[in-house]
């Protein structure tokens, strides 16, 4: 299970190691949430497992502006499609629908989902 600390003034990258070392002292001052890591060729996005809201975008050097504009993932659709009760800890971005900051919705890549389904049957 992975967690990420939000709503904390010390949540800067150079403080993350320190925060992890003294987490017991910080808990009263921070909100702890369960997250899923959404990965893509442009980087990783840390997402709140309950709400689908983007918590952190970590680009891998790509300057794809659209990647940085993603604000929320459609985790409910993912759970319905795969008939799941729980969201896994890591998901490929192609497997999820999501909203940009202008509320435009990007559908999941259904052709990719079908390819993965075929590969799983062959394995």
N, C-alpha and C positions, 0 to 999 in steps of 0.2 A: 504494500500500500504506500502511495506517495502523497506527501503533503507539501503545501506551499504556504508561506506566511504572507498575508496581505494586510493592508491598512496599518502599516507600521512605519514610522518615520525612519527606522533603521534598515529598511528593506532596500538597500543598495547593493550592487554586486560585490563591492569590496568588503561589505559587512556580513555577507551570507555565511561565511565560515564561522565567524564569531557568533552569529545568531544560532547556528547549529550547535555550537559548543555550550551555549548557555540557555538553551530553549526552555528549560524549566523555569527560569527566572523571567522569561519574556512572555510566556503564555498568558499571564493576566493582562498584558497590554496588546496582544495581537489576536487576530482572528485566524484560526487554523481551518483549512478546507481540504477536502479530498480532491485530487486533480487527475486528469488524464492528459497524456502527452500526445498531441497530434503532430505527426511528422510528415514532411514533404521535402521535395528537392530544394526548396527555398529556405528550410530551417525547421524549427520546432515551435509549436504553440502550446503553452500550458493553459488548460481549460478547467474550469470549475465543473466537477462531475455532476453536481445537482442541477445547476442552472444552464450550463453550456456557455457561460460567459467567458471571454478570453481574459486570462489573468496576466499572461506574459507572452510576448512574441520575441523569439530568439532567432533572428535571421542568420544564415550561414555565410554572409557576404553578398548574397544576391540583392540586387537593387529593385526587385519586383515590388512596385508600389501597392499593387492589389493585395499582395500577401500581408502587408502591414496594415491594411484597412479592414481585415476580418475582425468582427466584434463578437460573434456568437455562433455556436455550432448547434445543429439540430440533433441532439442526442436522443430525443424521444423517437424520431423517425428511425434512427439506427437500431434502437432497442426493438422497435416494432418489426423492422425488416428482418432482423436475425432472431427474433423471438427470444430476447434476452431479458433477464431481470436486472443484471448488473453490467455496467460499462467496463470494458477491459482497461488496463493501465496505459496501453499504447494503441493508437489507431492511425492508419494511413489517411491522409486528408482526402484522397480520392473516394474513400468510403463514407464520407460525411457530407451532408448539406450544411450550408452556413450562410450567415448574413454579413454583408459589409456594413460599414458605418453609415451608408446612405439607405439602409434597409433593403437593398437589392439582395435577392436570394440566389445562391448558386446551388443547383441540384447536385446530389451525389453522382459520381461517374458510374452509371448503371452498366455500361459496357465493361468497365474495369471489374465491377462486382461479379459479372457473369464469367469473366476470364478467371478470376480467383476461385469461383465455385467449381469450374472445370478442373483447374489445377489441384484443388483439394480432393476431388473425386479420383484423380489419377494417382495421387500419392498413397 
